[in-house]
Amino acid sequence: MRQLNYKLIVSDFDGTLLTSDNKIPQRVRAAINEYVACGGIFAVCTGRMLRSILPRVRELGLKGLVAAYQGTVIADIESGKIIKDGGMSCAQSAEVCRCIEGLGRVFNIYCGDTLYTSIERDNKYLKLYEKITGVEANCVSEGPLSDFVLSRKLCCHKAAVLVMPAERDAVYQELSERLGDRYDVTCSAEVLVEVSPLGETKGEALKYMANRFGISLDNTVAVGDNLNDLSMIKAAGVGVAVGNADKRLKDAADHVTVTNNECAVAEIIEEYGFKQYYV
Protein backbone atom coordinates (compact mmCIF):
# COMPACT_ATOMS: atom_id res chain seq x y z
CA MET A 1 0.00 0.00 0.00
CA ARG A 2 1.35 3.41 -0.97
CA GLN A 3 1.95 6.07 1.67
CA LEU A 4 -0.30 9.11 1.56
CA ASN A 5 0.96 12.63 1.17
CA TYR A 6 -2.02 15.02 1.18
CA LYS A 7 -4.92 13.36 3.00
CA LEU A 8 -7.89 15.27 1.55
CA ILE A 9 -8.40 16.09 -2.13
CA VAL A 10 -11.52 18.09 -3.09
CA SER A 11 -12.42 18.41 -6.75
CA ASP A 12 -14.89 20.38 -8.77
CA PHE A 13 -17.00 18.19 -11.07
CA ASP A 14 -17.97 19.77 -14.41
CA GLY A 15 -14.96 20.89 -16.42
CA THR A 16 -12.57 19.33 -13.91
CA LEU A 17 -13.29 15.72 -13.00
CA LEU A 18 -15.74 15.34 -15.88
CA THR A 19 -14.57 15.46 -19.50
CA SER A 20 -16.07 17.82 -22.05
CA ASP A 21 -18.34 15.00 -23.25
CA ASN A 22 -19.61 14.48 -19.67
CA LYS A 23 -17.75 11.27 -18.93
CA ILE A 24 -15.50 10.14 -16.09
CA PRO A 25 -12.41 8.51 -17.64
CA GLN A 26 -11.42 5.06 -16.42
CA ARG A 27 -7.97 6.38 -15.51
CA VAL A 28 -9.56 8.95 -13.19
CA ARG A 29 -11.79 6.30 -11.62
CA ALA A 30 -8.80 4.05 -11.01
CA ALA A 31 -6.74 6.85 -9.48
CA ILE A 32 -9.56 7.83 -7.10
CA ASN A 33 -10.11 4.21 -6.10
CA GLU A 34 -6.41 3.70 -5.34
CA TYR A 35 -6.18 6.91 -3.33
CA VAL A 36 -9.24 6.04 -1.24
CA ALA A 37 -8.06 2.42 -0.77
CA CYS A 38 -4.83 3.78 0.72
CA GLY A 39 -6.77 5.87 3.24
CA GLY A 40 -7.14 9.16 1.39
CA ILE A 41 -10.38 11.15 1.40
CA PHE A 42 -11.62 12.26 -2.00
CA ALA A 43 -14.61 14.59 -2.19
CA VAL A 44 -16.52 16.51 -4.84
CA CYS A 45 -17.60 20.12 -4.39
CA THR A 46 -19.83 21.39 -7.19
CA GLY A 47 -22.28 24.09 -8.19
CA ARG A 48 -24.76 21.39 -9.18
CA MET A 49 -27.93 20.61 -7.26
CA LEU A 50 -27.64 17.82 -4.71
CA ARG A 51 -30.11 15.64 -6.65
CA SER A 52 -27.88 16.04 -9.73
CA ILE A 53 -24.50 15.23 -8.15
CA LEU A 54 -25.50 12.42 -5.78
CA PRO A 55 -26.00 9.79 -8.54
CA ARG A 56 -22.64 10.69 -10.09
CA VAL A 57 -20.57 10.39 -6.91
CA ARG A 58 -22.37 7.17 -6.01
CA GLU A 59 -21.50 5.93 -9.50
CA LEU A 60 -17.85 6.59 -8.58
CA GLY A 61 -18.28 4.48 -5.46
CA LEU A 62 -17.47 7.42 -3.19
CA LYS A 63 -18.55 7.51 0.44
CA GLY A 64 -18.35 10.33 2.95
CA LEU A 65 -19.39 13.85 2.00
CA VAL A 66 -20.36 15.75 -1.13
CA ALA A 67 -20.89 19.51 -1.42
CA ALA A 68 -23.52 20.97 -3.76
CA TYR A 69 -24.75 24.46 -4.64
CA GLN A 70 -21.21 25.94 -4.43
CA GLY A 71 -20.84 24.47 -0.93
CA THR A 72 -24.14 25.80 0.40
CA VAL A 73 -25.32 22.21 0.95
CA ILE A 74 -23.18 19.35 2.26
CA ALA A 75 -24.62 15.85 2.46
CA ASP A 76 -23.71 12.26 3.30
CA ILE A 77 -23.32 10.38 0.03
CA GLU A 78 -24.67 6.97 1.10
CA SER A 79 -27.82 8.15 2.90
CA GLY A 80 -28.33 11.44 1.08
CA LYS A 81 -28.87 13.08 4.47
CA ILE A 82 -28.09 16.80 4.48
CA ILE A 83 -25.72 17.74 7.29
CA LYS A 84 -25.21 21.39 6.38
CA ASP A 85 -27.85 23.49 4.64
CA GLY A 86 -27.41 27.18 3.93
CA GLY A 87 -29.45 29.16 1.47
CA MET A 88 -31.22 32.49 1.16
CA SER A 89 -34.37 33.66 2.88
CA CYS A 90 -37.49 34.28 0.80
CA ALA A 91 -36.86 38.03 0.92
CA GLN A 92 -33.25 37.58 -0.18
CA SER A 93 -34.29 35.22 -2.97
CA ALA A 94 -36.80 37.78 -4.25
CA GLU A 95 -34.20 40.57 -4.05
CA VAL A 96 -31.77 38.58 -6.18
CA CYS A 97 -34.52 37.78 -8.69
CA ARG A 98 -35.55 41.43 -8.97
CA CYS A 99 -31.97 42.50 -9.57
CA ILE A 100 -31.51 39.99 -12.39
CA GLU A 101 -34.89 40.89 -13.87
CA GLY A 102 -33.79 44.53 -13.81
CA LEU A 103 -31.00 43.58 -16.19
CA GLY A 104 -33.53 41.99 -18.56
CA ARG A 105 -31.96 38.55 -18.16
CA VAL A 106 -33.46 35.05 -18.14
CA PHE A 107 -32.32 32.81 -15.31
CA ASN A 108 -32.81 29.77 -13.10
CA ILE A 109 -33.52 29.61 -9.38
CA TYR A 110 -32.79 26.55 -7.29
CA CYS A 111 -34.88 25.70 -4.26
CA GLY A 112 -33.98 22.43 -2.60
CA ASP A 113 -34.44 19.70 -5.19
CA THR A 114 -36.51 21.89 -7.53
CA LEU A 115 -35.29 23.99 -10.44
CA TYR A 116 -37.47 26.87 -11.64
CA THR A 117 -36.67 28.95 -14.72
CA SER A 118 -37.79 31.98 -16.70
CA ILE A 119 -36.08 30.52 -19.77
CA GLU A 120 -38.31 29.32 -22.60
CA ARG A 121 -38.85 25.57 -22.68
CA ASP A 122 -37.47 25.22 -26.23
CA ASN A 123 -34.21 27.08 -25.47
CA LYS A 124 -31.38 24.85 -26.67
CA TYR A 125 -29.09 25.83 -23.80
CA LEU A 126 -31.75 24.96 -21.24
CA LYS A 127 -32.26 21.60 -22.91
CA LEU A 128 -28.53 20.95 -22.86
CA TYR A 129 -28.34 21.95 -19.20
CA GLU A 130 -31.18 19.56 -18.34
CA LYS A 131 -29.49 16.75 -20.25
CA ILE A 132 -26.14 17.27 -18.52
CA THR A 133 -27.52 17.63 -15.00
CA GLY A 134 -30.35 15.12 -15.27
CA VAL A 135 -32.79 17.65 -13.78
CA GLU A 136 -35.89 18.93 -15.61
CA ALA A 137 -36.72 22.59 -15.09
CA ASN A 138 -40.12 23.92 -14.08
CA CYS A 139 -40.80 26.78 -16.49
CA VAL A 140 -42.54 29.77 -14.88
CA SER A 141 -44.32 31.93 -17.47
CA GLU A 142 -47.16 33.54 -15.52
CA GLY A 143 -45.09 36.48 -14.30
CA PRO A 144 -41.67 37.45 -12.91
CA LEU A 145 -39.79 34.85 -10.91
CA SER A 146 -39.50 37.39 -8.08
CA ASP A 147 -43.30 37.40 -7.70
CA PHE A 148 -43.38 33.62 -7.98
CA VAL A 149 -40.81 33.33 -5.17
CA LEU A 150 -42.81 35.63 -2.89
CA SER A 151 -46.17 33.98 -3.63
CA ARG A 152 -44.75 30.51 -2.95
CA LYS A 153 -42.58 31.69 -0.03
CA LEU A 154 -39.57 30.00 -1.65
CA CYS A 155 -36.11 29.99 -0.07
CA CYS A 156 -33.52 29.49 -2.79
CA HIS A 157 -30.01 28.11 -2.66
CA LYS A 158 -28.83 30.09 -5.68
CA ALA A 159 -29.77 31.82 -8.93
CA ALA A 160 -27.99 31.27 -12.25
CA VAL A 161 -28.16 33.71 -15.16
CA LEU A 162 -27.85 32.27 -18.67
CA VAL A 163 -25.60 34.44 -20.87
CA MET A 164 -23.66 34.19 -24.08
CA PRO A 165 -19.93 33.64 -23.47
CA ALA A 166 -19.02 37.10 -24.81
CA GLU A 167 -21.44 38.70 -22.32
CA ARG A 168 -20.43 36.76 -19.24
CA ASP A 169 -17.80 39.07 -17.77
CA ALA A 170 -19.97 42.17 -18.22
CA VAL A 171 -22.95 40.51 -16.48
CA TYR A 172 -20.65 39.22 -13.75
CA GLN A 173 -19.29 42.72 -13.18
CA GLU A 174 -22.75 44.27 -13.15
CA LEU A 175 -24.16 41.79 -10.65
CA SER A 176 -21.04 42.03 -8.49
CA GLU A 177 -21.50 45.80 -8.27
CA ARG A 178 -25.20 45.50 -7.45
CA LEU A 179 -25.16 42.49 -5.14
CA GLY A 180 -21.56 41.68 -4.23
CA ASP A 181 -21.70 43.26 -0.77
CA ARG A 182 -24.63 41.03 0.27
CA TYR A 183 -24.25 37.88 -1.84
CA ASP A 184 -21.56 35.76 -3.44
CA VAL A 185 -21.47 36.43 -7.19
CA THR A 186 -19.42 34.06 -9.32
CA CYS A 187 -19.19 32.14 -12.61
CA SER A 188 -19.46 28.37 -12.93
CA ALA A 189 -19.30 28.03 -16.72
CA GLU A 190 -18.73 30.24 -19.73
CA VAL A 191 -22.51 30.72 -20.03
CA LEU A 192 -23.50 30.98 -16.34
CA VAL A 193 -23.22 33.78 -13.79
CA GLU A 194 -24.43 32.70 -10.34
CA VAL A 195 -25.59 34.38 -7.14
CA SER A 196 -25.38 32.46 -3.85
CA PRO A 197 -25.62 33.29 -0.14
CA LEU A 198 -22.75 35.39 1.15
CA GLY A 199 -20.07 33.25 2.78
CA GLU A 200 -21.50 29.96 1.47
CA THR A 201 -18.62 29.20 -0.87
CA LYS A 202 -16.61 26.20 -1.98
CA GLY A 203 -13.77 27.48 0.17
CA GLU A 204 -15.95 27.31 3.27
CA ALA A 205 -17.12 23.84 2.25
CA LEU A 206 -13.49 22.69 2.03
CA LYS A 207 -12.83 24.08 5.51
CA TYR A 208 -15.94 22.33 6.84
CA MET A 209 -14.88 18.98 5.39
CA ALA A 210 -11.30 19.29 6.61
CA ASN A 211 -12.50 20.11 10.14
CA ARG A 212 -15.02 17.27 10.15
CA PHE A 213 -12.34 14.77 9.11
CA GLY A 214 -9.75 16.22 11.47
CA ILE A 215 -7.37 17.21 8.68
CA SER A 216 -5.43 20.48 8.68
CA LEU A 217 -5.97 22.78 5.71
CA ASP A 218 -2.24 22.50 4.99
CA ASN A 219 -2.89 18.83 4.23
CA THR A 220 -5.57 19.47 1.60
CA VAL A 221 -5.60 19.83 -2.18
CA ALA A 222 -8.34 21.56 -4.17
CA VAL A 223 -8.77 21.51 -7.93
CA GLY A 224 -11.12 23.39 -10.23
CA ASP A 225 -11.67 25.18 -13.52
CA ASN A 226 -13.78 28.28 -12.97
CA LEU A 227 -14.25 31.34 -10.78
CA ASN A 228 -16.60 29.56 -8.40
CA ASP A 229 -13.58 27.39 -7.48
CA LEU A 230 -11.44 30.39 -6.54
CA SER A 231 -12.24 30.38 -2.81
CA MET A 232 -11.51 26.65 -2.63
CA ILE A 233 -8.23 27.03 -4.50
CA LYS A 234 -7.15 29.76 -2.08
CA ALA A 235 -8.26 27.90 1.06
CA ALA A 236 -6.48 24.61 0.33
CA GLY A 237 -2.93 23.74 1.21
CA VAL A 238 -2.36 23.31 -2.52
CA GLY A 239 -4.68 24.89 -5.05
CA VAL A 240 -4.60 23.44 -8.57
CA ALA A 241 -6.19 24.74 -11.76
CA VAL A 242 -6.81 22.38 -14.65
CA GLY A 243 -5.36 23.29 -18.04
CA ASN A 244 -8.76 24.38 -19.39
CA ALA A 245 -9.41 26.68 -16.43
CA ASP A 246 -10.30 30.37 -16.50
CA LYS A 247 -7.10 32.43 -16.65
CA ARG A 248 -7.99 34.17 -13.39
CA LEU A 249 -8.13 30.83 -11.61
CA LYS A 250 -4.81 29.78 -13.14
CA ASP A 251 -3.23 33.00 -11.92
CA ALA A 252 -4.41 32.32 -8.36
CA ALA A 253 -3.48 28.62 -8.27
CA ASP A 254 -0.30 27.14 -6.84
CA HIS A 255 -0.07 24.78 -9.79
CA VAL A 256 -1.63 24.36 -13.25
CA THR A 257 -2.02 20.82 -14.54
CA VAL A 258 -3.37 19.20 -17.73
CA THR A 259 -6.94 19.64 -18.96
CA ASN A 260 -10.04 17.78 -17.83
CA ASN A 261 -9.90 15.82 -21.11
CA GLU A 262 -6.39 14.66 -20.24
CA CYS A 263 -7.36 13.10 -16.89
CA ALA A 264 -6.35 16.08 -14.77
CA VAL A 265 -7.69 14.60 -11.54
CA ALA A 266 -5.66 11.42 -12.02
CA GLU A 267 -2.53 13.55 -12.57
CA ILE A 268 -3.21 15.50 -9.39
CA ILE A 269 -3.78 12.38 -7.30
CA GLU A 270 -0.52 10.90 -8.54
CA GLU A 271 1.45 14.10 -7.90
CA TYR A 272 -0.02 15.15 -4.56
CA GLY A 273 -1.92 12.20 -3.16
CA PHE A 274 1.05 9.95 -2.50
CA LYS A 275 4.56 10.44 -1.20
CA GLN A 276 7.14 10.24 -3.95
CA TYR A 277 10.30 8.20 -3.48
CA TYR A 278 13.37 8.62 -5.59
CA VAL A 279 16.37 6.32 -5.72
C-alpha positions in Angstrom: 0.0 0.0 0.0 1.3 3.4 -1.0 2.0 6.1 1.7 -0.3 9.1 1.6 1.0 12.6 1.2 -2.0 15.0 1.2 -4.9 13.4 3.0 -7.9 15.3 1.5 -8.4 16.1 -2.1 -11.5 18.1 -3.1 -12.4 18.4 -6.8 -14.9 20.4 -8.8 -17.0 18.2 -11.1 -18.0 19.8 -14.4 -15.0 20.9 -16.4 -12.6 19.3 -13.9 -13.3 15.7 -13.0 -15.7 15.3 -15.9 -14.6 15.5 -19.5 -16.1 17.8 -22.1 -18.3 15.0 -23.2 -19.6 14.5 -19.7 -17.7 11.3 -18.9 -15.5 10.1 -16.1 -12.4 8.5 -17.6 -11.4 5.1 -16.4 -8.0 6.4 -15.5 -9.6 9.0 -13.2 -11.8 6.3 -11.6 -8.8 4.0 -11.0 -6.7 6.9 -9.5 -9.6 7.8 -7.1 -10.1 4.2 -6.1 -6.4 3.7 -5.3 -6.2 6.9 -3.3 -9.2 6.0 -1.2 -8.1 2.4 -0.8 -4.8 3.8 0.7 -6.8 5.9 3.2 -7.1 9.2 1.4 -10.4 11.1 1.4 -11.6 12.3 -2.0 -14.6 14.6 -2.2 -16.5 16.5 -4.8 -17.6 20.1 -4.4 -19.8 21.4 -7.2 -22.3 24.1 -8.2 -24.8 21.4 -9.2 -27.9 20.6 -7.3 -27.6 17.8 -4.7 -30.1 15.6 -6.7 -27.9 16.0 -9.7 -24.5 15.2 -8.2 -25.5 12.4 -5.8 -26.0 9.8 -8.5 -22.6 10.7 -10.1 -20.6 10.4 -6.9 -22.4 7.2 -6.0 -21.5 5.9 -9.5 -17.9 6.6 -8.6 -18.3 4.5 -5.5 -17.5 7.4 -3.2 -18.5 7.5 0.4 -18.4 10.3 3.0 -19.4 13.9 2.0 -20.4 15.7 -1.1 -20.9 19.5 -1.4 -23.5 21.0 -3.8 -24.7 24.5 -4.6 -21.2 25.9 -4.4 -20.8 24.5 -0.9 -24.1 25.8 0.4 -25.3 22.2 1.0 -23.2 19.3 2.3 -24.6 15.8 2.5 -23.7 12.3 3.3 -23.3 10.4 0.0 -24.7 7.0 1.1 -27.8 8.2 2.9 -28.3 11.4 1.1 -28.9 13.1 4.5 -28.1 16.8 4.5 -25.7 17.7 7.3 -25.2 21.4 6.4 -27.8 23.5 4.6 -27.4 27.2 3.9 -29.4 29.2 1.5 -31.2 32.5 1.2 -34.4 33.7 2.9 -37.5 34.3 0.8 -36.9 38.0 0.9 -33.2 37.6 -0.2 -34.3 35.2 -3.0 -36.8 37.8 -4.3 -34.2 40.6 -4.1 -31.8 38.6 -6.2 -34.5 37.8 -8.7 -35.6 41.4 -9.0 -32.0 42.5 -9.6 -31.5 40.0 -12.4 -34.9 40.9 -13.9 -33.8 44.5 -13.8 -31.0 43.6 -16.2 -33.5 42.0 -18.6 -32.0 38.5 -18.2 -33.5 35.1 -18.1 -32.3 32.8 -15.3 -32.8 29.8 -13.1 -33.5 29.6 -9.4 -32.8 26.5 -7.3 -34.9 25.7 -4.3 -34.0 22.4 -2.6 -34.4 19.7 -5.2 -36.5 21.9 -7.5 -35.3 24.0 -10.4 -37.5 26.9 -11.6 -36.7 28.9 -14.7 -37.8 32.0 -16.7 -36.1 30.5 -19.8 -38.3 29.3 -22.6 -38.9 25.6 -22.7 -37.5 25.2 -26.2 -34.2 27.1 -25.5 -31.4 24.9 -26.7 -29.1 25.8 -23.8 -31.7 25.0 -21.2 -32.3 21.6 -22.9 -28.5 20.9 -22.9 -28.3 22.0 -19.2 -31.2 19.6 -18.3 -29.5 16.7 -20.2 -26.1 17.3 -18.5 -27.5 17.6 -15.0 -30.4 15.1 -15.3 -32.8 17.6 -13.8 -35.9 18.9 -15.6 -36.7 22.6 -15.1 -40.1 23.9 -14.1 -40.8 26.8 -16.5 -42.5 29.8 -14.9 -44.3 31.9 -17.5 -47.2 33.5 -15.5 -45.1 36.5 -14.3 -41.7 37.5 -12.9 -39.8 34.9 -10.9 -39.5 37.4 -8.1 -43.3 37.4 -7.7 -43.4 33.6 -8.0 -40.8 33.3 -5.2 -42.8 35.6 -2.9 -46.2 34.0 -3.6 -44.8 30.5 -3.0 -42.6 31.7 0.0 -39.6 30.0 -1.6 -36.1 30.0 -0.1 -33.5 29.5 -2.8 -30.0 28.1 -2.7 -28.8 30.1 -5.7 -29.8 31.8 -8.9 -28.0 31.3 -12.2 -28.2 33.7 -15.2 -27.9 32.3 -18.7 -25.6 34.4 -20.9 -23.7 34.2 -24.1 -19.9 33.6 -23.5 -19.0 37.1 -24.8 -21.4 38.7 -22.3 -20.4 36.8 -19.2 -17.8 39.1 -17.8 -20.0 42.2 -18.2 -22.9 40.5 -16.5 -20.6 39.2 -13.8 -19.3 42.7 -13.2 -22.8 44.3 -13.1 -24.2 41.8 -10.6 -21.0 42.0 -8.5 -21.5 45.8 -8.3 -25.2 45.5 -7.4 -25.2 42.5 -5.1 -21.6 41.7 -4.2 -21.7 43.3 -0.8 -24.6 41.0 0.3 -24.3 37.9 -1.8 -21.6 35.8 -3.4 -21.5 36.4 -7.2 -19.4 34.1 -9.3 -19.2 32.1 -12.6 -19.5 28.4 -12.9 -19.3 28.0 -16.7 -18.7 30.2 -19.7 -22.5 30.7 -20.0 -23.5 31.0 -16.3 -23.2 33.8 -13.8 -24.4 32.7 -10.3 -25.6 34.4 -7.1 -25.4 32.5 -3.9 -25.6 33.3 -0.1 -22.7 35.4 1.1 -20.1 33.2 2.8 -21.5 30.0 1.5 -18.6 29.2 -0.9 -16.6 26.2 -2.0 -13.8 27.5 0.2 -15.9 27.3 3.3 -17.1 23.8 2.3 -13.5 22.7 2.0 -12.8 24.1 5.5 -15.9 22.3 6.8 -14.9 19.0 5.4 -11.3 19.3 6.6 -12.5 20.1 10.1 -15.0 17.3 10.1 -12.3 14.8 9.1 -9.7 16.2 11.5 -7.4 17.2 8.7 -5.4 20.5 8.7 -6.0 22.8 5.7 -2.2 22.5 5.0 -2.9 18.8 4.2 -5.6 19.5 1.6 -5.6 19.8 -2.2 -8.3 21.6 -4.2 -8.8 21.5 -7.9 -11.1 23.4 -10.2 -11.7 25.2 -13.5 -13.8 28.3 -13.0 -14.3 31.3 -10.8 -16.6 29.6 -8.4 -13.6 27.4 -7.5 -11.4 30.4 -6.5 -12.2 30.4 -2.8 -11.5 26.7 -2.6 -8.2 27.0 -4.5 -7.2 29.8 -2.1 -8.3 27.9 1.1 -6.5 24.6 0.3 -2.9 23.7 1.2 -2.4 23.3 -2.5 -4.7 24.9 -5.1 -4.6 23.4 -8.6 -6.2 24.7 -11.8 -6.8 22.4 -14.7 -5.4 23.3 -18.0 -8.8 24.4 -19.4 -9.4 26.7 -16.4 -10.3 30.4 -16.5 -7.1 32.4 -16.6 -8.0 34.2 -13.4 -8.1 30.8 -11.6 -4.8 29.8 -13.1 -3.2 33.0 -11.9 -4.4 32.3 -8.4 -3.5 28.6 -8.3 -0.3 27.1 -6.8 -0.1 24.8 -9.8 -1.6 24.4 -13.2 -2.0 20.8 -14.5 -3.4 19.2 -17.7 -6.9 19.6 -19.0 -10.0 17.8 -17.8 -9.9 15.8 -21.1 -6.4 14.7 -20.2 -7.4 13.1 -16.9 -6.3 16.1 -14.8 -7.7 14.6 -11.5 -5.7 11.4 -12.0 -2.5 13.5 -12.6 -3.2 15.5 -9.4 -3.8 12.4 -7.3 -0.5 10.9 -8.5 1.5 14.1 -7.9 0.0 15.1 -4.6 -1.9 12.2 -3.2 1.0 9.9 -2.5 4.6 10.4 -1.2 7.1 10.2 -3.9 10.3 8.2 -3.5 13.4 8.6 -5.6 16.4 6.3 -5.7 
